């Protein structure tokens, strides 16, 4: 693994989605995966100085958007891009109101992440 690749934190509870993101992004970036809010907080704090992008699912437990406060806390300390990855447009809108930079369908996240990283000159 090359450490000159951008570092992306993915906050997503579904294992199959994490695997799909990993396969589609492994050539372009290094991934950190958090499946719970606590894991996301820890990975963010431990890696904040090296993070280039965050992918944020809205619902980590159930069908209610429970990462709104997490998004606000991250945004308070970090100005990098946060991409919401909910399949529910209303949840993406809520995360955008909490400080996310971009919104997309979950299936589109790898392509959007690559585009954003490229636009930032990270690829």
N, C-alpha and C positions, 0 to 999 in steps of 0.2 A: 504494500500500500504506500502510495506517495503522499508525503505530508505537505507537498506544495499544492495539493488539491484543496478546493474550498471545503469548509466544514459546515455541515447542515444538520440541524437538530430537527428530527421528526417526532411530533407528539401525536401518537396514534395507537389505539388499543387493539386493533385487529391484526393478528399475526400475518394473515395472507396479504393484507395491504402493505405491511412493512416489507415483506419479502418481495412483492411486486415493485415497490419503490426502490429497494436495494438493487434488484436486477437491472432496472431501467436507469439507475443513476450511478452505479459503481464505476463506470468509466470516467465520470465527470467530477465526482466529489466523494468525500468521506462522510458517512452517516453516523449520527448518534441517534438511537431510538429510545424514546420514553413511552411507556404504556400506561403510566399513571401520572397524575398531577405532581405527586411527590418526587417521582423519578425525573420529571421534566424540570422541576425547580432545582434539583441537585445538579443535573447535567448542565443546566443553564449557568448556575453559579460557578461550577467547576470549569466551564469552558467559555465564559462570556467574552474573554479577550480574543479568542480565536474564531468565534462564530461568524459565519458569513450570511446565513439565512436560516429561518425557522419555518417549518411546515406545521400548522396547528389544526388538528381535528377539533370540532366543536364538542363532541360527546365522547367522553372516555368511559362513562359508566351509564349505560342506558340510552335513552332517546331524548335527554334534556341537555341543552348546551351548558356544560359544567366547566368549560375552560375560559369563560369570560374574565373572571378575576385574575387567572393566571396570565392571560394576554395583557391585561392592564398592568400587572406587576412587572412583567418582562418589559413592556413598553416604557415604563417609568425609568428603567436602568439602561436601555439599549435602543439605538436608533436604526438598526439594520432591518432588512425586509422580513416581514412576517406574512406568509401566505396561508390563508384559511383553506381548508380542504374538506369542507362539509358537502355532502350531497344535497343538503337542504339550503336553498338560497336564502331563506330567512335567517338561518343560523350564521351563514357567511356574513350577512348584513350586520348582525349583532356583533360578531367578532371585528368587523371593520370599524364599527362604532367604538370598540374598546381599544383600537390602535393598530389593527392589522393593516398591512399595506396593499395587499392584493387578495382576491378571492377566486376560487376555481372549484370545479368538480373534483372530487377525489381522484378520478381516473386521469385527469389532466395535470396533476401536480408535477410529475417529473418533467414534462415539457415546459411548463411555466417556470419551474425552478431553474432549469437550464437557461431559459431565455433571460430571466432576471439576473442570474449570475454572470451571464455573458454581457449583458448591458452594463453591469458594474465593473467589467473588465477583470473578473475573477477566473475566467476560463481561457 
